[in-house]
Amino acid sequence: MRPSEGGHIAVIELRGITWDHSRGYPCIIAVSQRYEELHPAVKIHWEKRSLADFENQPVEDLATKYDMLVIDHPWTGFGAASGVLQPLEDLFPQTFLADQAAHSTGASYRSYTMNGHQLALPIDGATPIALYREELIGTAEHPLPATWQDLIALAKTGEVIVAAAPLYTLLDFFMMCATIAGGEETLYQERIAPDTVAREALERQRELLALCDPVVFEINPIQVHEILSSDQEKYTYCPFVFGYSNYCRPGYSTHQLKACNVVHYGKQMLKTTLGGTGLAISSKCEHLRETVDFCQYAMSETIQKTIFFDAGGQPGYRTAWLDPAVNRRSNSFFADTLETMEQASMRPRYNGYMQLQDNGGTVLREYLMTGQDLTGTLERLNGLYRKSRGLQK
């Protein structure tokens, strides 16, 4: 504690910005509340923004107002190029960073590494997983799909729901490309993917979405969870959607959901597109010592397994995903989807990528709704990609 000239404790105030959902806001508030109790000279104020703003709002605007930012990992390219985020490797003990890297779920820690700098810590782990209603599907008479062919057969019954608002059609396109190509090595070069890969990816997306209610083109992952967990019985299964463990916990929604790994496409599981969130520090932060100390507390194994999870959070720390108590209280959400999480592919993160993320899905959605002009769709999409990379004006 730092006494002021009058003998009173000088309170250090930190400000943070997160996103507005039970998975994003209450958990960081709970962790901060306990940290303040342990450190009375520190007060932490958190604000929240919508899911859409979380995905799109420029980080440079936030970095001027807040000490800590919960960000989406595609912002790391801009963060590295602009200098608005503090590189963490010189602020945190190397043992702490090594522990975080070793216990990351899948590529979560690496997704915030750019040009040799660590720009955020994976406080939350997520990727699209499969989701269903246990009382409606998953029996011997009505089994869950295991393969893409099984999924198409189920979709023909009208039971399948997906999130196909523009952003998510783009991320699902990335998923299909990474799966078909067998990894990301041949992706995101002169084009997003080799032409044969990209065409097959779009054709398979169209194959599925043509069998779904058109409402899917208007909804996001949270809305999928809300619909699937409501009193409706039309939809029984979602093949890939960013997972929210909250809906698999008792009492959170009308019907408790069950999560599982995604289907196989050919001989391998779909390589869904990594999500989650990272805890970053603004380069404008004036109280680095206190901010770093809080981040270590929030990211620790114990807090991730307890206070953070207890208050609705979705831990980024791998042992929390395997923890029996965490899984008992979330209908085994974490244990049942860890394989999907650990083989997830990574989005591009170059400086300028957000231009593609903001606009690419709109181009794809037209083809996915009509089935017309696949070649032109890919040309327009790759044009946006090349422009975002500075490969063309």
Secondary structure by P-SEA (a helix, b strand, c coil): cccccccccbbbbbbbcccccccccaaaaaaaaaaaaacccbbbbbbbbcccccccccaaaaaaccccccccccaaaaaaaacccccccccccaaaaaaaaaaccccccccccccccccccccbbbcbbbbbcccccccccccccccaaaaaaaaaaccccccccaaaaaaaaaaaaaaaacccccccccccccaaaaaaaaaaaaaaaaacccccccccaaaaaaaaacccccccccccccccccccccccccbbbbbbbbbbccccccccbbbbbbbbbbcccccaaaaaaaaaaaaccccccccccccccccccccccccaaaaaaccccccccaaaaaaccccccccccccccccaaaaaaaaaaccccaaaaaaaaaaaaaaaacccc
